[in-house]
Amino acid sequence: MKTARPQNSEASAHDKRDFITHDSLKARLQAGEIVTATDYDESIRPQFWTTIAIVQDDMPAVKSSWWTTDERHIDGLRIRQRVFAIRPRQKGVIDATLAALIVFAVVGIVLLAGGAL
């Protein structure tokens, strides 16, 4: 009789990546993945932090945020994990060049119409 494989929420050692390059990390981010240090084996996590810093310099849209992975209200303990993903400009934020262009166009229209501001 076959026994069922235990269902763990953690990835097995086989699932964890054992190497990291700038290109592989960029490819994962460009594919829309959310990248964390725990995706990689513990022995190469210092290399992950070096690589993610270089990738953030190359790709300014790569931003970090924090996820709460565990929370215990009785102890007041919260375990958080730093995650990285490509985040485009935030909604509601206008580009400075676009704002200047709009103001310039409005002022030009008002002046051509003969009105004063």
C-alpha positions as CSV (number, residue, x, y, z in Angstrom):
1,M,0.0,0.0,0.0
2,K,1.4,3.4,-1.0
3,T,1.5,6.1,1.6
4,A,0.5,9.6,0.8
5,R,3.2,12.2,0.6
6,P,3.0,14.7,3.4
7,Q,1.6,18.1,2.4
8,N,3.9,20.8,3.7
9,S,3.4,24.5,3.0
10,E,7.2,24.8,2.8
11,A,9.0,24.0,-0.4
12,S,11.2,20.9,-0.3
13,A,15.0,21.2,-0.8
14,H,14.5,20.0,-4.4
15,D,12.1,22.9,-5.1
16,K,14.5,25.6,-3.8
17,R,16.8,27.1,-6.2
18,D,20.5,26.5,-5.7
19,F,22.0,29.1,-7.9
20,I,21.3,32.8,-8.7
21,T,22.3,35.1,-11.5
22,H,21.3,38.7,-12.4
23,D,19.7,37.5,-15.6
24,S,17.7,34.7,-14.0
25,L,16.4,37.1,-11.3
26,K,15.5,39.7,-13.9
27,A,13.7,37.1,-16.0
28,R,11.6,35.9,-13.0
29,L,10.7,39.5,-12.2
30,Q,9.8,40.4,-15.8
31,A,7.6,37.3,-15.9
32,G,5.5,38.8,-13.1
33,E,6.8,36.6,-10.3
34,I,7.2,37.9,-6.7
35,V,10.7,37.1,-5.5
36,T,11.8,36.5,-1.9
37,A,15.0,35.5,-0.3
38,T,13.3,32.3,1.0
39,D,13.0,31.1,-2.7
40,Y,16.7,30.3,-2.5
41,D,18.7,28.0,-0.4
42,E,19.9,29.4,2.9
43,S,23.6,29.0,1.9
44,I,23.2,31.5,-1.0
45,R,20.9,34.1,0.5
46,P,23.8,36.6,0.9
47,Q,24.3,36.3,-2.8
48,F,20.6,36.9,-3.3
49,W,20.8,40.2,-1.4
50,T,23.7,41.3,-3.5
51,T,22.0,40.3,-6.7
52,I,18.7,42.0,-5.9
53,A,20.5,45.2,-5.1
54,I,22.2,45.1,-8.5
55,V,18.9,44.3,-10.2
56,Q,17.2,47.2,-8.4
57,D,19.9,49.5,-9.8
58,D,19.3,48.2,-13.3
59,M,15.5,48.2,-13.1
60,P,14.1,51.1,-11.0
61,A,10.6,49.6,-11.2
62,V,11.6,46.7,-9.0
63,K,10.3,47.7,-5.5
64,S,10.3,45.9,-2.2
65,S,7.4,45.5,0.2
66,W,6.7,43.5,3.3
67,W,4.2,40.6,3.6
68,T,3.1,39.3,7.0
69,T,3.7,35.6,7.0
70,D,2.6,34.8,10.5
71,E,0.9,36.8,13.3
72,R,0.2,35.8,16.9
73,H,-2.1,38.2,18.6
74,I,-1.6,36.8,22.1
75,D,2.2,37.2,22.0
76,G,2.1,40.3,19.9
77,L,4.5,38.6,17.4
78,R,4.4,39.4,13.7
79,I,6.7,37.7,11.3
80,R,7.2,39.6,8.1
81,Q,9.0,38.8,4.9
82,R,10.5,41.2,2.4
83,V,9.3,40.6,-1.2
84,F,10.4,42.1,-4.5
85,A,8.3,42.7,-7.6
86,I,8.0,45.0,-10.6
87,R,5.7,47.8,-9.5
88,P,4.9,50.4,-12.2
89,R,4.2,54.0,-11.2
90,Q,1.5,54.3,-8.5
91,K,-2.0,55.1,-9.6
92,G,-2.8,58.8,-9.1
93,V,0.7,59.9,-9.6
94,I,1.3,62.1,-12.7
95,D,4.6,62.4,-14.5
96,A,6.3,65.8,-14.0
97,T,6.9,66.2,-17.7
98,L,3.3,65.5,-18.6
99,A,2.1,67.9,-15.9
100,A,4.3,70.7,-17.3
101,L,3.2,70.0,-20.8
102,I,-0.5,70.3,-19.8
103,V,0.1,73.5,-17.9
104,F,2.1,74.9,-20.9
105,A,-0.8,74.0,-23.3
106,V,-3.4,75.6,-21.1
107,V,-1.4,78.8,-20.7
108,G,-0.8,78.9,-24.5
109,I,-4.5,78.4,-25.3
110,V,-5.5,81.2,-22.8
111,L,-2.9,83.6,-24.2
112,L,-4.0,82.8,-27.8
113,A,-7.6,83.4,-26.9
114,G,-6.6,86.9,-25.6
115,G,-7.6,86.3,-22.1
116,A,-5.5,86.9,-19.0
117,L,-4.9,84.3,-16.3
